[in-house]
């Protein structure tokens, strides 16, 4: 449980991101002045410094269905999930690095499947819900009555509850602030258990918290055997005909949201279940039976998985430490798809250092966003990145919301954490690291597909960008730590 706190922090554009439309420049300037004048109200939250961790010299263990694998079993497993002879050595080095910085164990025996964009994710989610026979747990920043293949989420959850399946939902009270109350009332009436994470109205709160601390996770768990995580919210943004707060104004063209989820089937789902229960209990949800939440699961595949949950109360967020360590120890390639690129000082340092030592570092970033300020901050860093040799590609015709990372063709990460300060110091996040070439190869192919439709940013052309754009970048960088 997190320490009891009653600090309420002032929030600014995208501080509590909710797919809002970009702020007009006049409002941007006004809020900029407010943020500077009231900066003292943001508390003492700051990005932690991550030292350069060395690979652990202790015995590295991978957990199997029956407990820790032996050194021989681990070696054999790493060889099986490598497609090239040299990959096994890189995998062992990344395993050692993971062991040194992460707090949760690596779990073998999982099947993983990348899900590209909302429609594919929704189909997988609805399929998992329909197949559940005992319990369904959902935890989402945005929770709306989404539709997939002419089926509505609300109807499906109510039908499962009427069939005797336990349904428990955690939703962020800000992210889901525009969801109709009637939707929640309908679910409650059917017996669905609901918890609003850190209610915006303090009178509704059962625990003390900082208003800035939001539940940015996206988790679905069905029967404790199937889990889905990533960047896709249960938001109508991803539907072919958006409605509600996430859709565009009437008459505006529909925008395609580019995103990525990961479906997991196997023993690692228990780690997702534990994160969900921790939040449920911390938020004082109604007691729920845990007897059937952690079934014994035989191996379902060959993927080695680590689930990482991060919260503002951790002195060093484990995913942030893992991310930096993976970049610092990259040997060949780094591929990052980032919806909101507002890098910390150490993220900038590690990316540029990797490029300077010969690693092929590529960033896929949006040319437009629901956060105008995050685009400006990203642009303010382009010159330093390009001069170091980092390759930058900007997407067009889509709203990039994906949060993925693949390193050396063997280390992959998919989750809810953005490449920004807010995911490090304010948000509760969940990310999944997968070791092995199969997922990495698929994720690299996905990156390359996006890169083909993107525009490469050249250093010389970038140096000649308009003066007004540079001025805006200079202004917004002042409060990037709130983004």
C-alpha positions in Angstrom: 0.0 0.0 0.0 1.3 3.5 -0.8 2.1 5.9 2.0 -0.8 8.1 3.1 -0.6 11.5 1.4 -2.9 14.5 1.2 -0.9 16.6 -1.2 -2.9 17.9 -4.2 -0.7 19.1 -7.1 -1.7 21.7 -9.7 -2.1 20.1 -13.2 -1.4 21.5 -16.6 -2.0 20.6 -20.3 -1.6 16.8 -20.7 -0.5 16.6 -17.1 -3.6 14.3 -16.9 -3.7 13.1 -20.5 -7.2 12.2 -21.7 -7.0 12.3 -25.5 -8.0 16.0 -25.3 -7.7 18.2 -28.4 -4.4 20.2 -28.6 -4.6 23.5 -26.8 -4.8 26.7 -28.8 -1.6 28.8 -28.6 -3.3 31.5 -26.6 -4.4 29.0 -23.9 -1.0 27.4 -24.1 0.7 30.8 -23.2 -1.7 31.5 -20.4 -1.3 28.0 -18.8 2.4 28.3 -19.3 2.5 31.4 -17.1 0.3 29.7 -14.5 2.6 26.7 -14.4 5.7 28.9 -13.8 3.9 31.0 -11.2 2.5 28.0 -9.3 5.4 25.6 -9.8 5.9 25.4 -6.1 2.6 23.6 -5.8 3.9 20.6 -7.7 5.6 19.1 -4.7 9.0 17.6 -4.6 8.5 14.9 -7.1 11.6 14.5 -9.3 13.1 12.0 -11.7 15.4 9.6 -9.8 19.0 9.2 -10.8 19.8 5.7 -12.1 23.4 4.6 -11.6 25.1 2.5 -14.3 24.2 -1.0 -13.0 26.5 -3.8 -13.8 25.4 -7.3 -14.7 24.8 -9.3 -11.6 27.5 -11.8 -10.7 25.0 -13.9 -8.8 23.2 -16.9 -10.3 20.7 -15.7 -12.9 17.4 -17.6 -12.6 14.4 -18.1 -14.8 11.3 -19.4 -13.2 9.5 -22.3 -14.8 6.1 -23.8 -14.1 7.7 -26.0 -11.3 10.2 -23.4 -9.9 13.6 -22.0 -10.9 15.3 -23.5 -13.9 18.7 -25.0 -13.5 21.7 -23.3 -15.2 21.6 -26.1 -17.8 17.9 -25.7 -18.4 18.3 -21.9 -18.7 21.1 -22.2 -21.2 19.0 -24.7 -23.3 16.0 -22.3 -23.1 18.0 -19.3 -24.3 19.4 -21.3 -27.2 15.8 -22.3 -28.2 14.5 -18.8 -28.2 17.5 -17.6 -30.4 17.4 -17.8 -34.1 21.1 -17.1 -34.7 24.1 -18.5 -32.9 25.3 -15.1 -31.8 21.8 -14.2 -30.4 22.2 -16.6 -27.5 25.2 -14.7 -26.2 23.4 -11.4 -26.4 20.4 -12.9 -24.7 22.5 -14.1 -21.8 24.0 -10.6 -21.4 20.5 -9.0 -21.4 19.4 -11.6 -18.9 22.2 -10.7 -16.6 21.3 -7.0 -16.9 17.7 -7.7 -16.2 18.6 -9.7 -13.2 20.6 -6.8 -11.8 18.0 -4.1 -12.0 14.5 -5.7 -12.0 12.4 -6.7 -9.0 10.1 -9.3 -10.6 11.3 -12.7 -11.8 11.6 -13.8 -15.4 8.9 -16.4 -16.2 9.4 -19.1 -18.9 6.7 -21.0 -20.7 4.5 -18.3 -22.1 2.8 -17.7 -25.4 2.9 -14.1 -26.6 1.1 -12.4 -29.5 1.5 -8.8 -30.6 -1.8 -7.0 -31.3 -1.6 -4.1 -33.8 -4.0 -1.3 -33.3 -7.4 -1.0 -31.5 -9.6 -3.3 -33.7 -7.2 -6.3 -33.2 -6.8 -5.6 -29.5 -10.6 -5.3 -29.0 -11.2 -8.6 -30.8 -8.6 -10.3 -28.6 -10.1 -8.7 -25.5 -13.7 -9.6 -26.4 -12.6 -13.2 -27.2 -10.9 -13.5 -23.8 -13.9 -12.2 -22.0 -16.3 -14.4 -23.9 -14.1 -17.5 -23.0 -13.9 -16.7 -19.3 -15.7 -19.1 -17.0 -14.6 -17.9 -13.5 -13.3 -14.3 -13.3 -12.5 -11.2 -15.4 -10.4 -8.4 -14.1 -10.0 -5.1 -16.0 -7.8 -2.1 -15.1 -7.8 0.8 -17.6 -7.0 4.5 -17.7 -9.9 5.1 -20.1 -12.9 2.8 -19.6 -15.8 3.2 -22.1 -18.5 1.1 -23.5 -16.5 0.2 -26.6 -17.7 -1.8 -29.5 -16.1 -4.7 -31.5 -17.8 -6.6 -34.3 -21.2 -5.1 -33.4 -20.8 -6.2 -29.8 -20.7 -3.8 -26.8 -18.4 -4.2 -23.9 -21.1 -3.4 -21.4 -23.4 -6.1 -22.8 -20.7 -8.7 -22.8 -19.6 -8.0 -19.2 -23.2 -8.1 -17.9 -23.8 -11.3 -19.8 -20.8 -12.9 -18.2 -21.8 -11.7 -14.7 -25.3 -13.1 -15.2 -23.6 -16.4 -16.1 -21.8 -16.4 -12.7 -18.5 -15.0 -13.7 -17.0 -12.5 -11.3 -16.2 -9.2 -13.0 -14.0 -6.6 -11.3 -13.0 -3.2 -12.9 -10.6 -0.5 -11.9 -10.8 2.7 -13.9 -8.9 5.9 -13.5 -11.3 8.6 -12.4 -9.7 11.3 -14.5 -9.1 9.3 -17.6 -12.6 8.0 -17.5 -14.1 11.3 -16.4 -16.2 11.7 -19.5 -17.6 8.1 -19.5 -21.4 8.4 -19.0 -22.5 7.7 -15.4 -25.3 5.6 -16.8 -22.8 3.1 -18.1 -21.3 2.6 -14.6 -24.7 2.5 -13.0 -25.8 -0.3 -15.5 -22.7 -2.3 -14.7 -23.2 -1.9 -10.9 -26.8 -2.9 -11.1 -25.7 -6.1 -12.9 -23.3 -7.0 -10.1 -20.0 -5.8 -11.6 -17.6 -4.6 -9.0 -16.2 -1.1 -9.8 -13.3 0.9 -8.3 -12.5 4.5 -9.3 -8.8 5.0 -8.9 -7.9 8.2 -6.9 -11.3 10.0 -7.4 -11.0 13.6 -8.7 -13.6 14.5 -6.0 -11.7 14.1 -2.7 -15.0 13.5 -0.9 -15.3 10.2 -2.8 -11.8 9.0 -1.9 -11.2 6.1 0.6 -7.4 6.7 0.7 -5.2 9.8 0.7 -3.3 10.5 -2.5 -1.9 13.1 -4.8 -4.2 14.3 -7.5 -1.4 14.0 -10.0 -1.0 10.3 -9.4 -3.0 8.5 -12.1 -3.6 4.9 -13.0 -2.3 4.8 -16.5 -2.3 1.0 -16.8 -4.2 -1.1 -19.4 -4.7 -4.6 -18.2 -7.2 -7.4 -19.0 -7.0 -10.7 -17.2 -9.4 -13.6 -17.9 -9.5 -16.6 -15.6 -5.9 -15.9 -14.5 -4.6 -17.6 -17.7 -4.8 -14.9 -20.4 -3.6 -11.3 -20.0 -3.6 -8.3 -22.4 -1.5 -5.2 -21.8 -0.1 -2.3 -23.8 -1.1 1.1 -24.9 -4.7 0.5 -26.0 -7.4 2.0 -23.8 -11.0 0.8 -23.7 -11.7 3.9 -25.6 -14.0 4.7 -28.6 -11.0 6.4 -30.1 -10.0 3.1 -31.6 -13.4 2.3 -33.2 -14.2 2.9 -36.9 -16.9 5.4 -35.9 -15.6 7.2 -32.7 -18.1 8.6 -30.3 -17.8 10.2 -26.9 -14.9 12.3 -25.6 -12.3 10.4 -27.5 -13.7 10.9 -30.9 -13.2 14.0 -33.1 -15.7 16.9 -33.2 -18.6 16.3 -35.5 -17.7 16.9 -39.1 -14.0 16.5 -38.5 -12.2 13.6 -40.4 -11.7 10.4 -38.5 -8.1 9.8 -37.3 -6.5 6.4 -37.1 -4.8 5.7 -33.8 -1.7 3.6 -34.2 -1.1 1.5 -31.1 0.2 -1.9 -29.8 -0.9 -4.4 -27.2 0.6 -7.7 -26.1 -1.5 -10.9 -25.4 0.1 -13.3 -22.9 -1.0 -16.8 -22.1 0.9 -18.7 -19.5 2.4 -18.5 -16.0 3.4 -14.8 -16.3 -0.2 -13.8 -16.2 0.0 -14.4 -12.4 2.2 -11.3 -12.2 -0.5 -9.2 -13.9 -3.0 -10.6 -11.5 -0.9 -9.6 -8.5 -0.6 -6.1 -9.7 -4.4 -5.8 -10.2 -5.0 -7.2 -6.7 -2.5 -4.8 -5.1 -4.4 -1.8 -6.7 -7.8 -3.2 -5.8 -6.8 -3.6 -2.1 -4.9 -0.3 -2.0 -8.0 1.5 -3.3 -10.3 -0.2 -0.7 -12.3 -2.2 -3.3 -15.0 -4.6 -2.0 -13.5 -7.9 -0.9 -13.2 -10.4 -3.8 -12.4 -14.1 -3.7 -8.8 -14.9 -4.6 -9.2 -18.7 -4.5 -9.5 -19.0 -8.3 -7.4 -16.1 -9.4 -4.1 -18.0 -9.5 -4.6 -21.3 -11.3 -1.7 -23.6 -12.0 -0.8 -23.1 -15.6 1.3 -25.5 -17.7 3.8 -24.1 -20.2 2.0 -22.5 -23.2 4.9 -21.5 -25.3 8.6 -20.6 -25.2 8.5 -16.8 -24.4 10.4 -15.7 -21.3 8.5 -12.8 -19.8 8.9 -10.3 -17.0 5.9 -8.1 -15.9 6.9 -4.8 -14.4 4.6 -2.6 -12.4 5.7 0.9 -11.5 4.2 3.4 -9.0 5.1 6.9 -7.8 5.9 5.5 -4.3 8.9 3.5 -5.5 12.2 5.3 -4.9 13.4 3.9 -8.3 10.6 2.9 -10.7 11.7 -0.6 -11.9 10.7 -0.2 -15.5 12.6 3.1 -15.8 15.8 1.4 -14.4 15.3 -1.6 -16.7 14.7 0.7 -19.7 17.9 2.7 -19.1 20.0 -0.4 -18.4 18.8 -2.1 -21.6 19.7 1.0 -23.7 23.0 1.4 -22.0 23.9 -2.2 -22.8 22.6 -2.3 -26.4 25.1 -3.8 -28.7 23.6 -3.5 -32.2 20.2 -1.8 -32.5 17.6 0.2 -30.6 14.1 0.7 -32.0 11.6 2.9 -30.0 8.1 3.8 -30.9 7.0 6.6 -28.5 3.6 8.4 -28.4 4.9 11.2 -26.2 8.6 11.8 -26.4 9.5 14.0 -23.4 12.8 12.3 -22.4 14.4 12.7 -19.0 18.0 13.9 -18.9 19.3 10.3 -18.5 17.2 9.0 -21.3 18.7 11.6 -23.6 22.2 10.9 -22.4 21.8 7.1 -22.9 20.3 7.4 -26.3 22.9 9.7 -27.6 25.7 7.7 -26.0 24.4 4.5 -27.6 24.4 6.2 -31.1 27.9 7.5 -30.6 29.3 4.1 -29.8 27.9 2.7 -33.1 24.5 1.4 -32.1 21.8 1.9 -34.7 19.3 4.0 -32.7 16.0 4.8 -34.4 13.0 6.7 -33.0 9.5 6.6 -34.4 7.6 9.7 -33.2 4.3 11.4 -34.1 4.1 14.6 -36.2 0.8 15.4 -34.5 -0.7 14.4 -31.2 -3.5 15.1 -28.7 -0.7 16.9 -26.8 0.7 19.9 -28.7 3.1 20.6 -25.8 4.7 17.1 -26.0 5.4 17.6 -29.7 7.2 20.9 -28.9 9.3 19.3 -26.2 10.2 16.4 -28.5 11.3 18.9 -31.2 13.5 20.7 -28.8 15.6 17.6 -28.5 15.9 16.7 -32.2 19.1 18.6 -32.8 21.1 16.9 -30.0 19.8 13.5 -31.0 20.5 13.9 -34.7 24.0 15.3 -34.1 24.8 12.2 -32.0 23.6 9.9 -34.9 20.1 9.0 -33.7 17.7 8.5 -36.6 14.3 10.1 -36.2 11.2 9.3 -38.2 7.9 11.1 -37.9 4.6 9.5 -38.7 1.9 11.0 -40.9 -1.8 10.5 -41.2 -2.1 8.7 -37.9 -2.0 9.5 -34.2 0.9 7.5 -32.8 0.0 6.1 -29.4 2.2 3.0 -29.3 4.8 2.5 -26.6 7.2 -0.2 -27.7 11.0 -0.9 -27.5 13.1 -3.6 -29.1 16.9 -3.9 -28.6 19.4 -6.1 -30.3 16.7 -8.2 -31.9 16.3 -10.1 -28.6 14.9 -7.7 -25.9 11.4 -6.3 -26.3 9.1 -4.2 -24.2 5.4 -3.4 -24.7 3.4 -1.5 -22.1 1.6 1.6 -20.9 4.7 3.7 -20.0 5.4 6.7 -22.2 8.9 8.0 -22.9 8.3 11.0 -20.6 8.6 12.3 -17.1 5.0 11.6 -16.1 5.4 7.9 -16.5 8.4 8.0 -14.3 7.3 10.2 -11.4 3.5 10.3 -11.4 1.7 7.4 -13.1 1.1 3.9 -12.1 2.2 1.9 -15.1 2.6 -1.7 -16.3 5.1 -2.9 -18.9 6.1 -6.4 -20.1 9.6 -7.3 -21.1 10.0 -10.4 -23.4 13.3 -12.1 -24.1 13.7 -13.9 -27.3 14.0 -13.4 -31.0 10.5 -14.3 -32.0 8.7 -11.4 -30.4 11.6 -9.0 -31.2 11.6 -10.0 -34.9 7.9 -9.4 -35.1 8.2 -6.0 -33.3 11.1 -4.9 -35.5 9.0 -5.8 -38.6 6.1 -3.7 -37.2 8.6 -0.8 -36.6 10.0 -1.1 -40.2 6.4 -1.1 -41.6 5.6 2.1 -39.7 9.0 3.6 -40.7 8.3 3.1 -44.4 5.3 5.4 -44.1 7.1 8.0 -42.0 9.4 10.9 -42.9 13.1 10.9 -41.9 14.2 14.0 -40.2 17.5 15.4 -41.5 19.8 17.5 -39.4 20.5 20.3 -41.8 16.8 20.8 -42.7 15.9 20.7 -39.0 18.4 23.4 -38.2 16.5 25.7 -40.6 13.1 25.2 -39.0 11.0 28.4 -38.4 12.0 30.8 -35.6 8.5 30.7 -34.2 8.7 27.0 -33.8 12.0 27.3 -32.0 10.6 29.9 -29.6 7.7 27.6 -28.7 10.1 24.8 -28.0 12.1 27.1 -25.7 9.0 28.1 -23.8 7.5 24.6 -23.3 10.8 23.0 -22.2 10.5 24.9 -18.9 7.8 22.6 -17.6 8.5 19.4 -19.4 8.8 17.6 -16.0 5.0 17.9 -15.7 4.5 16.1 -19.0 
